[in-house]
Amino acid sequence: MESISIEELYELCVDTIKRCGTYLINSDDLVIEYNIFEEFDIGAISFLHTDNLKKLVGEGLISVDIMRKSSTLRNEFLAIQQGKEWNINAVRHSSRWKEILELADEINSMVVRYVNAER
């Protein structure tokens, strides 16, 4: 198995988080399905894993706060997969999904601020 560079890991992590957010509430069913149930699902399992987030913190690419919130996002997302809210309608109307989507928005804004502050 080929390993990815830390820069690629960072890009994949950021791309994963961008696949989730409140913008999806008013999106087409196909957009929600693709972004949440395909792209974010795969990325959350892989790129938001604690080991990968720790690598990104160690390299100074994300803050500890971003790591903690991303880990929470991953855990909440994985938990919702096991219940009745694992569907497009719930993404639009469930309070649990609203919390997940808002947390993704918060992390997205933190990543942008962190990267800009480091430059």
C-alpha positions, -999 to +999 in steps of 0.1 A: +000+000+000+013+034-010+014+060+017+003+095+012+022+126+020+012+148+050+001+175+025-021+151+007-035+139+040-043+175+049-060+181+016-081+150+020-091+159+055-102+194+045-120+181+015-138+156+037-150+183+061-161+205+031-184+176+020-205+182+052-222+214+062-255+233+065-253+241+028-266+206+022-300+212+039-313+230+008-294+209-017-308+184-042-312+148-029-284+137-052-260+163-038-268+152-003-265+115-011-232+120-029-216+143-004-228+127+029-234+091+021-205+085-002-177+111+000-180+122+036-187+087+048-155+074+033-135+104+043-147+105+079-137+069+084-103+073+069-091+109+070-108+121+102-094+091+121-076+101+153-042+089+141-044+110+110-056+141+129-027+137+153-003+136+124-017+169+111-014+185+145+021+173+148+030+189+115+013+222+125-013+219+098-043+219+121-048+231+157-056+208+187-090+224+188-096+215+151-085+180+159-109+176+188-138+190+169-130+168+139-129+138+161-162+147+176-177+152+141-164+117+131-178+101+162-212+117+159-214+108+122-205+072+129-231+070+157-259+083+135-252+056+109-265+030+132-300+045+136-332+056+119-317+090+109-295+075+082-314+090+053-317+122+032-349+134+049-332+132+083-303+152+070-327+180+063-349+178+094-332+160+123-317+180+152-289+155+154-280+161+117-283+198+123-257+196+150-234+175+128-238+199+099-232+230+121-201+214+136-187+208+101-194+245+093-175+255+124-145+233+116-145+246+081-143+282+093-116+272+118-094+255+092-096+286+070-087+309+099-059+286+111-043+284+077-045+321+071-031+329+106-001+306+099+008+325+067 
